[in-house]
């Protein structure tokens, strides 16, 4: 840029310096006219994909990469009130320009079918028009949506404004990368979030309050009054048992329990709380819908590129975009999908909302770009590869947890072999029935949702066996003694003579001489039963405890196949009965289970996996590989080759040391523990092995999380939101608030100890800490008493103390003496 008589003159294409000067002019503009003049060239560049693709390089030389960080920073200044008094007006001008740009692409290039727009409201299903609806209805071209509102375009299919194929094909491959770097300040953190941090948007119709019929009323086993509504809340996915609930006034298949309806209302009221009037509220709503619409349009434009341009664009995101910027983009796309996902499932034809599935395609494209650094080597002389640009967990769509698992499992069952196409190599991206199914996108689906779908798959197998036997599902009822050694005897006696089909039934347990039954007793049974397997000694010692790693591994000298099979049955029953067990085995244990399941996700095991079981063994093998002298056979001459199935004339040398280590690793995880792992694996497969979903969609990490839950930092506010308080008077609510404040002030380690104290496990429930469902029950008064817990019921028995200091001290004393489950 250059200056003449105080006026900035821009020479196109823009450099970042030009962009920054333009933002300075906008910030110093005297009014709307000056602002439009100051931004005219910038808006012109935004409106021209050809121009934008070659703009915003740093300095004079235009041959290098775009300065994406500089672009984002400049637009951040332009759209922030702290740095630009005209930020709202400038932002609105940018939004209008982008609507016109995507209108020019036209339906020939981005064809939207019938369905809903980003707000979840109906949009036209005409095949010759592309409505970009903002607000209550689609606006005609040129009509304003109120003062300062956005202009929504509806482009007819034969309009002269639509770009030709040649014009669209000539757009630079990196145009979308430049555009998104510029628009991120207007797109990030724009949608409302619920209490779990998941983005939500209102349902497109009014929700009406309904009342269950009186003849549906019954008493639960705990004495609580409940109603058989045959409804499941589409927000929390729990059965609706209250007398009142909310249903869509237009008949959409969507229901909310009273609690979720109230919470969602609070979310939306809070989102619009700072609007001055109805017009201001409508403007904010328009901005919300704009974010969704633009994300969908960018998605379609990226996916229609040639494979070569798509690959080049992916490399731009992977290697030229700053990591923080890329993470924000992934967050924007996941936010848009999470906000719409439950509304998409509300319609019978889940494929109808094509915009939504193009956005899912964009997320898969970004997932592929994220993995590109893994294919490059670290520049330090080592053979190690780089990791992904951001953590893969950033792509998980937690909003899918609000979908109906049975429907999704049934969709997947029709196309069990469906896979996401290679988003970089596919010649032409098209929406197919296979693609428009959530479970097809295995890498984006939360483990919690996969676990429920897995249960649907297992129950299907159980039901088929029942139909074949012309009967009904009868739970597997057993009675056991509480003493661990005797309990182990009872399990072997009960499980030993049963076939796989007899074992593959929901478990119902009672303890000898006790009347208690139900889920609380079942959780307690799993705790005591697993401890009986781990604490066995002498000739019955099944597992060895590693003090250093704090995990259990097979005792390769144990000769008790019936006990190992029973242990496998117990782990499978834990999955079937939705019970999370403590994380007592190393992660490689689940890799070995996948090997026996012949899962395509089972990976070859190596030296790193040995270290997860025995660091000493791994270090010894590593020393062999590192030894570079010719006398390696002499130095390590005491090795026993016999168990490794190596040739009789095998000799350790520099050329054969890798062969020896590979053979040892294979023996370590197979031959050495075959007598123990084989029956355990058979027992596990007896319960869950018939699931095709388990074999096709579950990796070792997911399997571990399905059995044990995940390991994430303890979120006390989330636990508090999902907790219940029993036995406390109204005037004691302040004391309860004090209790939660004390727990939240704990260190990270103390929070873990607190969770172990209450639940006997430090693992998060599959759907998050808010699903822990902890009960805080009053347990008398007195500073001399300590808190206690019923871990099987996730129940904390809390006395009333005289001061905050005493409360904190007693809690710390109690949790410090908590052993935790199964770990010595």
GILIN-V696489 format. One record per residue. N is the residue number from 1. PHI is phi in whole degrees, -180 to 180 (none if undefined). OMEGA is omega in whole degrees, -180 to 180 (999 if undefined). Layout:
# GILIN-V696489
n = <N,N>
phi = <PHI,PHI>
omega = <OMEGA,OMEGA>
This chain:
# GILIN-V696489
n = <1,2,3,4,5,6,7,8,9,10,11,12,13,14,15,16,17,18,19,20,21,22,23,24,25,26,27,28,29,30,31,32,33,34,35,36,37,38,39,40,41,42,43,44,45,46,47,48,49,50,51,52,53,54,55,56,57,58,59,60,61,62,63,64,65,66,67,68,69,70,71,72,73,74,75,76,77,78,79,80,81,82,83,84,85,86,87,88,89,90,91,92,93,94,95,96,97,98,99,100,101,102,103,104,105,106,107,108,109,110,111,112,113,114,115,116,117,118,119,120,121,122,123,124,125,126,127,128,129,130,131,132,133,134,135,136,137,138,139,140,141,142,143,144,145,146,147,148,149,150,151,152,153,154,155,156,157,158,159,160,161,162,163,164,165,166,167,168,169,170,171,172,173,174,175,176,177,178,179,180,181,182,183,184,185,186,187,188,189,190,191,192,193,194,195,196,197,198,199,200,201,202,203,204,205,206,207,208,209,210,211,212,213,214,215,216,217,218,219,220,221,222,223,224,225,226,227,228,229,230,231,232,233,234,235,236,237,238,239,240,241,242,243,244,245,246,247,248,249,250,251,252,253,254,255,256,257,258,259,260,261,262,263,264,265,266,267,268,269,270,271,272,273,274,275,276,277,278,279,280,281,282,283,284,285,286,287,288,289,290,291,292,293,294,295,296,297,298,299,300,301,302,303,304,305,306,307,308,309,310,311,312,313,314,315,316,317,318,319,320,321,322,323,324,325,326,327,328,329,330,331,332,333,334,335,336,337,338,339,340,341,342,343,344,345,346,347,348,349,350,351,352,353,354,355,356,357,358,359,360,361,362,363,364,365,366,367,368,369,370,371,372,373,374,375,376,377,378,379,380,381,382,383,384,385,386,387,388,389,390,391,392,393,394,395,396,397,398,399,400,401,402,403,404,405,406,407,408,409,410,411,412,413,414,415,416,417,418,419,420,421,422,423,424,425,426,427,428,429,430,431,432,433,434,435,436,437,438,439,440,441,442,443,444,445,446,447,448,449,450,451,452,453,454,455,456,457,458,459,460,461,462,463,464,465,466,467,468,469,470,471,472,473,474,475,476,477,478,479,480,481,482,483,484,485,486,487,488,489,490,491,492,493,494,495,496,497,498,499,500,501,502,503,504,505,506,507,508,509,510,511,512,513,514,515,516,517,518,519,520,521,522,523,524,525,526,527,528,529,530,531,532,533,534,535,536,537,538,539,540,541,542,543,544,545,546,547,548,549,550,551,552,553,554,555,556,557,558,559,560,561,562,563,564,565,566,567,568,569,570,571,572,573,574,575,576,577,578,579,580,581,582,583,584,585,586,587,588,589,590,591,592,593,594,595,596,597,598,599,600,601,602,603,604,605,606,607,608,609,610,611,612,613,614,615,616,617,618,619,620,621,622,623,624,625,626,627,628,629,630,631,632,633,634,635,636,637,638,639,640,641,642,643,644,645,646,647,648,649,650,651,652,653,654,655,656,657,658,659,660,661,662,663,664,665,666,667,668,669,670,671,672,673,674,675,676,677,678,679,680,681,682,683,684,685,686,687,688,689,690,691,692,693,694,695,696,697,698,699,700,701,702,703,704,705,706,707,708,709,710,711,712,713,714,715,716,717,718,719,720,721,722,723,724,725,726,727,728,729,730,731,732,733,734,735,736,737,738,739,740,741,742,743,744,745,746,747,748,749,750,751,752,753,754,755,756,757,758,759,760,761,762,763,764,765,766,767,768,769,770,771,772,773,774,775,776,777,778,779,780,781,782,783,784,785,786,787,788,789,790,791,792,793,794,795,796,797,798,799,800,801,802,803,804,805,806,807,808,809,810,811,812,813,814,815,816,817,818,819,820,821,822,823,824>
phi = <none,-139,-116,-137,55,80,-105,-81,-108,-97,-110,-85,-74,-62,-103,-64,-62,-62,-61,-64,-65,-64,-65,-60,-63,-63,-67,-100,-64,-86,-170,-63,-65,-64,-64,-62,-66,-65,-100,-59,-70,-65,-65,-64,-66,-62,-79,-116,-56,-63,-72,-65,-62,-108,-105,66,-87,-79,82,-79,-67,-105,-86,-85,-75,-67,-86,-64,-64,-65,-61,-63,-64,-66,-69,-62,-65,-63,-102,-104,-63,-65,-111,-143,-64,-107,-59,-63,-67,-63,-61,-67,-63,-63,-61,-61,-61,-67,-63,-68,-61,-74,-65,-70,-64,75,-69,-66,-112,-129,-93,-98,-83,-67,139,-128,-87,-62,-84,88,-91,-66,-123,-62,-106,-62,-84,-116,-146,-121,-80,-112,-83,-126,95,-69,-134,-68,-99,-68,-60,90,-79,-91,-94,88,-62,72,-77,-85,-99,-98,-102,-128,-101,-71,-63,-107,-68,-72,-73,-71,-65,-79,-58,-63,-65,-64,-69,-88,-65,-57,-61,-90,-56,-64,-66,-66,-61,-67,-61,-75,-87,-53,-59,-91,-109,-74,53,-102,-90,-67,-122,-83,-65,-96,82,-95,-68,-138,-134,-65,-65,-72,-122,-70,-95,-100,-76,-120,-124,-69,-69,-63,-74,-92,-80,-156,-104,-76,-63,-90,89,-85,-77,-141,-131,-85,-88,57,-121,-122,-66,-78,-102,-102,61,-106,-62,-87,-114,-84,-66,-114,-153,-123,-131,-61,-69,-102,87,-63,-80,-143,-136,-126,-72,-60,-65,-68,-59,-66,-67,-67,-62,-63,-61,-72,-65,-67,-63,-100,-63,-95,-82,-77,-155,-64,-65,-67,-63,-66,-63,-68,-65,-62,-64,-60,-70,-60,-59,-66,-64,-67,-59,-65,-68,-61,-58,-64,-67,-66,-73,-90,-68,-69,-57,-65,-69,-64,-67,-64,-65,-60,-64,-63,-66,-74,-121,-107,-73,-61,-60,-62,-67,-63,-61,-67,-64,-59,-64,-61,-67,-65,-61,-63,-67,-59,-67,-97,-59,-70,-72,-65,-76,-71,-94,-68,-92,-66,-82,-66,-85,-66,-56,-59,-72,-65,-67,-62,-62,-62,-64,-67,-63,-66,-62,-65,-63,-63,-85,-59,-60,-66,-90,-112,-94,-70,-86,-146,88,-85,-93,-73,-92,-74,-90,-66,-64,-130,-62,-61,-64,-65,-95,-68,-97,-66,-63,-63,-61,-87,-83,-85,-62,-63,-63,-68,-64,-64,-63,-64,-61,-74,-139,-67,-96,-63,-135,-71,-67,-67,-68,-96,-103,-60,-71,-143,-82,-138,-79,-122,-61,-63,-67,-87,-146,-61,-71,-62,-91,-54,-72,-106,-87,-61,-61,-60,-71,-63,-65,-66,-65,-61,-64,-60,-65,-65,-65,-61,-65,-62,-64,-62,-66,-67,-62,-61,-88,53,-141,-125,-72,-106,-57,-82,-93,-133,-120,-132,-86,-76,-61,-50,-61,-72,-62,-62,-61,-65,-66,-63,-69,-74,-82,-58,-96,-100,-79,-59,-64,-70,-77,-83,-142,-61,-90,-128,-128,-131,-92,-57,80,-122,-91,-62,-152,105,-64,-61,-66,-64,-62,-63,-60,-62,-63,-68,-66,-64,-64,-66,-70,-77,-90,-62,-138,64,-68,-96,-69,-90,-131,-109,-97,-98,-62,-72,-91,58,-136,-106,-141,-61,-84,-69,-96,-75,-125,-148,-59,-64,-68,-67,-63,-63,-65,-64,-60,-62,-65,-66,-65,-61,-65,-61,-99,58,-110,-86,-105,-62,-85,-104,-110,-67,-62,-66,-57,-75,-61,-66,-62,-66,-58,-71,-82,56,-77,-66,-87,-69,-108,-63,-97,-137,-64,-62,-71,-60,-63,-74,-104,-148,-66,-63,-63,-62,-66,-63,-66,-65,-64,-62,-66,-81,-70,-111,-87,-73,-87,-57,-66,-79,-60,-109,-73,-87,-73,-101,-90,-56,-72,-87,58,-89,-56,-60,-93,-65,-132,-76,-148,-61,-81,-115,-64,-68,-61,-63,-63,-62,-67,-68,-61,-62,-65,-59,-100,-125,-60,-64,-116,-59,-67,-99,-72,-58,-68,-62,-63,-63,-64,-65,-68,-59,-93,-117,-68,-79,-77,-70,-65,-61,-73,-105,-127,-112,-92,-64,-62,-67,-64,-61,-71,-66,-80,-116,88,-101,-113,-134,-55,-68,-109,-64,-57,-67,-62,-62,-63,-97,-92,-128,-118,-127,85,-101,-81,-59,-78,-103,-65,-66,-67,-64,-62,-65,-59,-65,-64,-65,-64,-68,-81,-64,-69,-59,-67,-67,-64,-63,-61,-63,-66,-62,-62,-87,-118,71,-151,-99,-87,-79,-58,-61,-96,110,-62,-64,-95,-67,57,-75,-111,-103,-107,-69,-130,78,-134,132,-71,-86,-96,-109,-63,-135,-151,-105,-64,-70,-106,53,-121,-100,-98,-113,-72,-93,-103,-84,-152,-62,-62,-67,-58,-64,-65,-68,-62,-65,-64,-66,-75,-68,-96,-86,-78,85,-85,69,-110,-72>
omega = <176,-178,176,-179,177,-179,178,178,-176,173,-175,1,-179,162,177,177,176,180,-180,178,178,178,177,179,-180,-179,-178,-178,-178,-179,-176,-180,178,-179,179,179,-178,-176,-172,-178,178,179,177,178,178,-177,-178,178,179,-179,-175,-178,180,-175,171,168,-179,175,-173,-178,-176,-176,-176,-180,177,177,-175,179,179,178,-178,-180,-179,179,175,177,-178,-172,-180,-179,-178,-177,-179,-179,180,-174,-177,-180,179,179,-178,177,178,-180,-180,-180,-177,176,-180,179,-177,173,-178,177,172,-177,178,-176,177,-176,179,176,178,180,-176,174,-174,-179,-175,-179,-177,172,-177,178,180,-179,-177,177,179,180,171,-170,176,179,-173,-177,172,-179,178,-177,177,179,-176,179,-180,-179,-180,-178,180,176,-179,-176,166,-171,177,-174,-176,-179,-180,-178,-177,179,174,177,-179,179,-180,-178,-179,179,180,-176,-174,-177,-178,180,178,-178,-177,175,180,-173,-176,178,179,-174,-174,175,-178,-175,177,180,176,-175,178,178,-180,-178,-179,171,-177,171,-172,179,179,177,-177,178,-179,176,179,178,-179,-179,176,-176,177,178,177,-179,179,179,-179,177,-178,-178,175,-179,-174,179,174,-180,-179,177,-178,178,175,178,179,-177,-179,-179,-177,175,-176,-178,-179,-178,-179,174,175,-178,-179,-179,175,170,-178,-177,-179,177,179,-179,179,177,178,179,-177,177,178,-179,-178,-172,-174,177,-173,-177,-178,179,179,178,179,178,180,177,178,179,178,-178,178,-180,-179,-178,-179,177,180,-180,177,179,-178,-179,178,-174,178,177,175,178,-180,-180,179,179,178,178,178,177,178,178,-173,-170,-179,178,173,-176,-179,180,179,178,178,178,178,180,179,-177,177,177,-179,-179,179,-178,-174,-165,-177,178,178,-178,-179,-179,-176,179,-175,-179,-171,-180,-176,178,-179,-175,172,178,174,176,176,180,177,176,178,177,178,177,-179,-177,-176,178,179,-178,180,-178,175,-176,176,179,-179,-180,-176,176,174,177,178,-178,172,-179,-180,179,178,-176,-177,-179,-177,178,179,178,180,-180,-179,-174,-176,180,-179,178,179,176,-179,-177,178,-179,-172,-178,-177,179,175,179,175,-172,178,-174,-176,-174,-180,-179,177,176,179,177,180,-177,-175,176,-174,-176,172,-177,-174,-176,-179,-173,178,179,-179,179,178,-178,179,177,176,178,176,-179,180,-180,176,178,178,-179,178,179,179,179,178,-179,179,178,178,-178,178,-179,176,-175,177,174,-177,173,-173,-179,-173,-180,-180,177,178,177,-179,179,179,-180,-178,-175,-170,-175,-176,175,179,-179,179,-180,-175,178,178,-173,174,-171,167,175,-177,178,-180,-177,-174,177,179,-174,179,178,-180,177,179,179,-179,178,-177,-177,179,178,180,176,-175,-175,179,-175,179,-178,180,-178,-174,-174,174,180,178,-177,-177,-178,-179,176,178,175,-174,168,-173,175,-178,180,-177,-176,180,180,179,177,179,178,177,176,-179,178,177,177,177,177,-177,-177,177,177,175,179,-179,-178,-171,-179,175,-175,-179,175,-179,172,-180,176,178,176,-178,176,-177,-180,176,179,178,-177,176,-178,-176,-175,178,179,176,-179,178,178,-178,179,-179,179,180,180,178,178,179,179,177,-180,-177,-177,-172,-176,-178,-179,-178,180,179,-178,-179,-174,-177,-176,179,-178,-170,-176,-169,179,175,178,-177,-178,-178,176,180,178,179,-177,-177,-175,178,177,-180,-178,179,180,180,180,179,178,-177,-176,-178,-175,-175,-175,-177,-177,-179,-175,-176,178,177,179,178,178,179,-180,179,-178,-171,-172,-180,-178,176,178,178,-177,-173,-169,-171,173,-176,180,180,179,177,-180,177,-179,-170,-170,-177,178,180,180,-179,-179,-177,177,179,178,-180,-179,-178,-175,176,180,-178,175,-178,178,-179,-177,178,-180,178,178,178,177,178,178,-179,178,178,-179,-180,180,180,172,-180,180,179,177,177,178,179,180,177,-180,-175,-171,-176,178,178,-175,-179,173,-172,-178,176,-177,180,-179,179,177,179,177,176,-176,178,-178,176,179,177,-178,-178,-177,176,174,175,-175,168,-172,-178,178,-177,-172,177,177,-170,174,174,-179,-174,-178,176,-177,179,178,-179,-178,-179,177,-179,178,-178,-175,179,-179,179,-175,-171,-172,164,-179,-172,999>
